[in-house]
Amino acid sequence: MSEFDDEGLNDKEFDEILKKFEAMISGGENAFFDADELEEIIDYYMQWLNYDMAKKAIDYGIAHYPYSSIIKIKRAQYLSSQHFTHDALALLNEIEQIEQNNFDLYMTRGYIYSQIGLGEQAIENFKKAIPLAEFKDEVYVALGIEFLNEDKPDDALFYFKKAIKLNPKNEGALNEISLCFDLTGKSEESVSFFTNYIENNPYSYYAWFNLGLAYNRMGLYEKAIDAYDYSIAINEQFSSAYFNKANSLAQLKKFHEAIEVYKETFKYEDPDPTAYYYIGECYENSEEFENALVYYNKCVKLDAANADAWLAIGVCLDSLNRLTEGIHYIKKAIEINPNEAEYWYVFAEVQQKLGFQEEAALAYQRVIELEYPEYDVWLDYSKLLHEAGYFTESIEVIQEGIKHFPNIALLHYRYGVLLLEKGNKQEAYSVFENALKLDYQNHNSIFEYAPNLESNTELMQLINQYKN
């Protein structure tokens, strides 16, 4: 409860009324409560999810005020919370037959329709509530959220802007506006909106924070950091601003500064596994693998289902030449999320390092089955097969890679090398020529893979033809 409610009732007065009601329930004594007091009692119990006491207050209200629309609406809200949505909607329909201009009726029905996934009906009811609302910005926020639920961020943005126009202090609308700008890719408009907002509300730490988010999405990390600093200056306990400032510092590769700022968040909220993960990542990017392991382990201690952290532990152990130990953690990541292609890719590389070629080949196949979006897996899988003596299969893998990525010159260069080794000179030079047309700059990949070809005069002549 706030210090005063809309009717001027303060906390002390409400506490006395609540004690009186609970004494009546526990002692079976008679007591009188007016409808407004009961409304607040019901709201209190619903807010704290004490549905048993909420029902007792509703039953008392219905018994003493059988014609009170607001008590009946509270009953509908209770029924909805217990998943009796059909009964709740039927009750609201009864109320509407008698009273068509009840704001709470349309808002409650809108929320129930939203709860059961009937977005259009929810929106229709919220719109009916607008002319009846004392604070229309709250209805506009409800409409905006429903349009977000319907995957219509442009419509949502329209209503959140209306909410802010009516009530610039509506922080919920501010945050949702930032999300809408993100979903619609309107980062520049987001910067403009929050910059203009700040001109009129320079001490809104939420606005500075959201301006930072907009700059961050545009890759303007220095400007993002400045905006987060203003947010922190206004509210030094705003942990989200520290966290996002640290993210921007990490993007600028200022890893040690980022670590210190991540740690600042722990002063204002309990340690978070995501923060531990990012600290570990900063240490890993700084090649301080022992420190990285400390924080990745802190992460999984708090969140044992964080597959990324388990994988990172395995990768760090690999970097510390503790690969046989590290593979256990990589397997753990795969157990948690068996459909993540990146995990299987790391597993394939580790198995290859350990000399388990068959296991590595199976892992590469799994990466491909999971539709890994980059071309490099075809190069690595082909190389594994080539080195293991499966020459035909190696060529087949590269051919398949070219089907998926026909414009990647590196695949064509590798294909040319394999064809040349096979003795198909004419076909090989045709493939090389195509690769040189696609991307001359990467022709050195030929010699990185097969250094002996630097002495191939015919190949060097072909390359020189495309030098300019």
WOWORA-V330175 format. One record per residue. N is the residue number from 1. RES is the residue in one small letter. SS is DSSP state (H for helix, E for strand, - for the rest). Layout:
BEGIN
n=N res=RES ss=SS
n=N res=RES ss=SS
END
This chain:
BEGIN
n=1 res=m ss=-
n=2 res=s ss=-
n=3 res=e ss=-
n=4 res=f ss=E
n=5 res=d ss=-
n=6 res=d ss=-
n=7 res=e ss=-
n=8 res=g ss=-
n=9 res=l ss=-
n=10 res=n ss=E
n=11 res=d ss=H
n=12 res=k ss=H
n=13 res=e ss=H
n=14 res=f ss=H
n=15 res=d ss=H
n=16 res=e ss=H
n=17 res=i ss=H
n=18 res=l ss=H
n=19 res=k ss=H
n=20 res=k ss=H
n=21 res=f ss=H
n=22 res=e ss=H
n=23 res=a ss=H
n=24 res=m ss=H
n=25 res=i ss=H
n=26 res=s ss=H
n=27 res=g ss=H
n=28 res=g ss=-
n=29 res=e ss=-
n=30 res=n ss=-
n=31 res=a ss=-
n=32 res=f ss=-
n=33 res=f ss=-
n=34 res=d ss=-
n=35 res=a ss=H
n=36 res=d ss=H
n=37 res=e ss=H
n=38 res=l ss=H
n=39 res=e ss=H
n=40 res=e ss=H
n=41 res=i ss=H
n=42 res=i ss=H
n=43 res=d ss=H
n=44 res=y ss=H
n=45 res=y ss=H
n=46 res=m ss=H
n=47 res=q ss=H
n=48 res=w ss=-
n=49 res=l ss=-
n=50 res=n ss=-
n=51 res=y ss=H
n=52 res=d ss=H
n=53 res=m ss=H
n=54 res=a ss=H
n=55 res=k ss=H
n=56 res=k ss=H
n=57 res=a ss=H
n=58 res=i ss=H
n=59 res=d ss=H
n=60 res=y ss=H
n=61 res=g ss=H
n=62 res=i ss=H
n=63 res=a ss=H
n=64 res=h ss=H
n=65 res=y ss=-
n=66 res=p ss=-
n=67 res=y ss=-
n=68 res=s ss=-
n=69 res=s ss=H
n=70 res=i ss=H
n=71 res=i ss=H
n=72 res=k ss=H
n=73 res=i ss=H
n=74 res=k ss=H
n=75 res=r ss=H
n=76 res=a ss=H
n=77 res=q ss=H
n=78 res=y ss=H
n=79 res=l ss=H
n=80 res=s ss=H
n=81 res=s ss=H
n=82 res=q ss=-
n=83 res=h ss=-
n=84 res=f ss=-
n=85 res=t ss=H
n=86 res=h ss=H
n=87 res=d ss=H
n=88 res=a ss=H
n=89 res=l ss=H
n=90 res=a ss=H
n=91 res=l ss=H
n=92 res=l ss=H
n=93 res=n ss=H
n=94 res=e ss=H
n=95 res=i ss=H
n=96 res=e ss=H
n=97 res=q ss=H
n=98 res=i ss=H
n=99 res=e ss=-
n=100 res=q ss=-
n=101 res=n ss=-
n=102 res=n ss=-
n=103 res=f ss=H
n=104 res=d ss=H
n=105 res=l ss=H
n=106 res=y ss=H
n=107 res=m ss=H
n=108 res=t ss=H
n=109 res=r ss=H
n=110 res=g ss=H
n=111 res=y ss=H
n=112 res=i ss=H
n=113 res=y ss=H
n=114 res=s ss=H
n=115 res=q ss=H
n=116 res=i ss=-
n=117 res=g ss=-
n=118 res=l ss=-
n=119 res=g ss=H
n=120 res=e ss=H
n=121 res=q ss=H
n=122 res=a ss=H
n=123 res=i ss=H
n=124 res=e ss=H
n=125 res=n ss=H
n=126 res=f ss=H
n=127 res=k ss=H
n=128 res=k ss=H
n=129 res=a ss=H
n=130 res=i ss=H
n=131 res=p ss=-
n=132 res=l ss=-
n=133 res=a ss=-
n=134 res=e ss=-
n=135 res=f ss=-
n=136 res=k ss=H
n=137 res=d ss=H
n=138 res=e ss=H
n=139 res=v ss=H
n=140 res=y ss=H
n=141 res=v ss=H
n=142 res=a ss=H
n=143 res=l ss=H
n=144 res=g ss=H
n=145 res=i ss=H
n=146 res=e ss=H
n=147 res=f ss=H
n=148 res=l ss=H
n=149 res=n ss=H
n=150 res=e ss=-
n=151 res=d ss=-
n=152 res=k ss=-
n=153 res=p ss=H
n=154 res=d ss=H
n=155 res=d ss=H
n=156 res=a ss=H
n=157 res=l ss=H
n=158 res=f ss=H
n=159 res=y ss=H
n=160 res=f ss=H
n=161 res=k ss=H
n=162 res=k ss=H
n=163 res=a ss=H
n=164 res=i ss=H
n=165 res=k ss=H
n=166 res=l ss=H
n=167 res=n ss=-
n=168 res=p ss=-
n=169 res=k ss=-
n=170 res=n ss=-
n=171 res=e ss=H
n=172 res=g ss=H
n=173 res=a ss=H
n=174 res=l ss=H
n=175 res=n ss=H
n=176 res=e ss=H
n=177 res=i ss=H
n=178 res=s ss=H
n=179 res=l ss=H
n=180 res=c ss=H
n=181 res=f ss=H
n=182 res=d ss=H
n=183 res=l ss=H
n=184 res=t ss=H
n=185 res=g ss=-
n=186 res=k ss=-
n=187 res=s ss=H
n=188 res=e ss=H
n=189 res=e ss=H
n=190 res=s ss=H
n=191 res=v ss=H
n=192 res=s ss=H
n=193 res=f ss=H
n=194 res=f ss=H
n=195 res=t ss=H
n=196 res=n ss=H
n=197 res=y ss=H
n=198 res=i ss=H
n=199 res=e ss=H
n=200 res=n ss=H
n=201 res=n ss=-
n=202 res=p ss=-
n=203 res=y ss=-
n=204 res=s ss=-
n=205 res=y ss=H
n=206 res=y ss=H
n=207 res=a ss=H
n=208 res=w ss=H
n=209 res=f ss=H
n=210 res=n ss=H
n=211 res=l ss=H
n=212 res=g ss=H
n=213 res=l ss=H
n=214 res=a ss=H
n=215 res=y ss=H
n=216 res=n ss=H
n=217 res=r ss=H
n=218 res=m ss=-
n=219 res=g ss=-
n=220 res=l ss=-
n=221 res=y ss=H
n=222 res=e ss=H
n=223 res=k ss=H
n=224 res=a ss=H
n=225 res=i ss=H
n=226 res=d ss=H
n=227 res=a ss=H
n=228 res=y ss=H
n=229 res=d ss=H
n=230 res=y ss=H
n=231 res=s ss=H
n=232 res=i ss=H
n=233 res=a ss=H
n=234 res=i ss=H
n=235 res=n ss=-
n=236 res=e ss=-
n=237 res=q ss=-
n=238 res=f ss=-
n=239 res=s ss=H
n=240 res=s ss=H
n=241 res=a ss=H
n=242 res=y ss=H
n=243 res=f ss=H
n=244 res=n ss=H
n=245 res=k ss=H
n=246 res=a ss=H
n=247 res=n ss=H
n=248 res=s ss=H
n=249 res=l ss=H
n=250 res=a ss=H
n=251 res=q ss=H
n=252 res=l ss=-
n=253 res=k ss=-
n=254 res=k ss=-
n=255 res=f ss=H
n=256 res=h ss=H
n=257 res=e ss=H
n=258 res=a ss=H
n=259 res=i ss=H
n=260 res=e ss=H
n=261 res=v ss=H
n=262 res=y ss=H
n=263 res=k ss=H
n=264 res=e ss=H
n=265 res=t ss=H
n=266 res=f ss=H
n=267 res=k ss=H
n=268 res=y ss=-
n=269 res=e ss=-
n=270 res=d ss=-
n=271 res=p ss=-
n=272 res=d ss=-
n=273 res=p ss=H
n=274 res=t ss=H
n=275 res=a ss=H
n=276 res=y ss=H
n=277 res=y ss=H
n=278 res=y ss=H
n=279 res=i ss=H
n=280 res=g ss=H
n=281 res=e ss=H
n=282 res=c ss=H
n=283 res=y ss=H
n=284 res=e ss=H
n=285 res=n ss=H
n=286 res=s ss=-
n=287 res=e ss=-
n=288 res=e ss=-
n=289 res=f ss=H
n=290 res=e ss=H
n=291 res=n ss=H
n=292 res=a ss=H
n=293 res=l ss=H
n=294 res=v ss=H
n=295 res=y ss=H
n=296 res=y ss=H
n=297 res=n ss=H
n=298 res=k ss=H
n=299 res=c ss=H
n=300 res=v ss=H
n=301 res=k ss=H
n=302 res=l ss=H
n=303 res=d ss=-
n=304 res=a ss=-
n=305 res=a ss=-
n=306 res=n ss=-
n=307 res=a ss=H
n=308 res=d ss=H
n=309 res=a ss=H
n=310 res=w ss=H
n=311 res=l ss=H
n=312 res=a ss=H
n=313 res=i ss=H
n=314 res=g ss=H
n=315 res=v ss=H
n=316 res=c ss=H
n=317 res=l ss=H
n=318 res=d ss=H
n=319 res=s ss=H
n=320 res=l ss=-
n=321 res=n ss=-
n=322 res=r ss=-
n=323 res=l ss=H
n=324 res=t ss=H
n=325 res=e ss=H
n=326 res=g ss=H
n=327 res=i ss=H
n=328 res=h ss=H
n=329 res=y ss=H
n=330 res=i ss=H
n=331 res=k ss=H
n=332 res=k ss=H
n=333 res=a ss=H
n=334 res=i ss=H
n=335 res=e ss=H
n=336 res=i ss=H
n=337 res=n ss=-
n=338 res=p ss=-
n=339 res=n ss=-
n=340 res=e ss=-
n=341 res=a ss=H
n=342 res=e ss=H
n=343 res=y ss=H
n=344 res=w ss=H
n=345 res=y ss=H
n=346 res=v ss=H
n=347 res=f ss=H
n=348 res=a ss=H
n=349 res=e ss=H
n=350 res=v ss=H
n=351 res=q ss=H
n=352 res=q ss=H
n=353 res=k ss=H
n=354 res=l ss=-
n=355 res=g ss=-
n=356 res=f ss=-
n=357 res=q ss=H
n=358 res=e ss=H
n=359 res=e ss=H
n=360 res=a ss=H
n=361 res=a ss=H
n=362 res=l ss=H
n=363 res=a ss=H
n=364 res=y ss=H
n=365 res=q ss=H
n=366 res=r ss=H
n=367 res=v ss=H
n=368 res=i ss=H
n=369 res=e ss=H
n=370 res=l ss=-
n=371 res=e ss=-
n=372 res=y ss=-
n=373 res=p ss=-
n=374 res=e ss=-
n=375 res=y ss=-
n=376 res=d ss=H
n=377 res=v ss=H
n=378 res=w ss=H
n=379 res=l ss=H
n=380 res=d ss=H
n=381 res=y ss=H
n=382 res=s ss=H
n=383 res=k ss=H
n=384 res=l ss=H
n=385 res=l ss=H
n=386 res=h ss=H
n=387 res=e ss=H
n=388 res=a ss=-
n=389 res=g ss=-
n=390 res=y ss=-
n=391 res=f ss=H
n=392 res=t ss=H
n=393 res=e ss=H
n=394 res=s ss=H
n=395 res=i ss=H
n=396 res=e ss=H
n=397 res=v ss=H
n=398 res=i ss=H
n=399 res=q ss=H
n=400 res=e ss=H
n=401 res=g ss=H
n=402 res=i ss=H
n=403 res=k ss=H
n=404 res=h ss=H
n=405 res=f ss=-
n=406 res=p ss=-
n=407 res=n ss=-
n=408 res=i ss=-
n=409 res=a ss=H
n=410 res=l ss=H
n=411 res=l ss=H
n=412 res=h ss=H
n=413 res=y ss=H
n=414 res=r ss=H
n=415 res=y ss=H
n=416 res=g ss=H
n=417 res=v ss=H
n=418 res=l ss=H
n=419 res=l ss=H
n=420 res=l ss=H
n=421 res=e ss=H
n=422 res=k ss=H
n=423 res=g ss=-
n=424 res=n ss=-
n=425 res=k ss=H
n=426 res=q ss=H
n=427 res=e ss=H
n=428 res=a ss=H
n=429 res=y ss=H
n=430 res=s ss=H
n=431 res=v ss=H
n=432 res=f ss=H
n=433 res=e ss=H
n=434 res=n ss=H
n=435 res=a ss=H
n=436 res=l ss=H
n=437 res=k ss=H
n=438 res=l ss=H
n=439 res=d ss=-
n=440 res=y ss=H
n=441 res=q ss=H
n=442 res=n ss=H
n=443 res=h ss=H
n=444 res=n ss=H
n=445 res=s ss=H
n=446 res=i ss=H
n=447 res=f ss=H
n=448 res=e ss=H
n=449 res=y ss=H
n=450 res=a ss=-
n=451 res=p ss=H
n=452 res=n ss=H
n=453 res=l ss=H
n=454 res=e ss=H
n=455 res=s ss=H
n=456 res=n ss=-
n=457 res=t ss=H
n=458 res=e ss=H
n=459 res=l ss=H
n=460 res=m ss=H
n=461 res=q ss=H
n=462 res=l ss=H
n=463 res=i ss=H
n=464 res=n ss=H
n=465 res=q ss=H
n=466 res=y ss=-
n=467 res=k ss=-
n=468 res=n ss=-
END
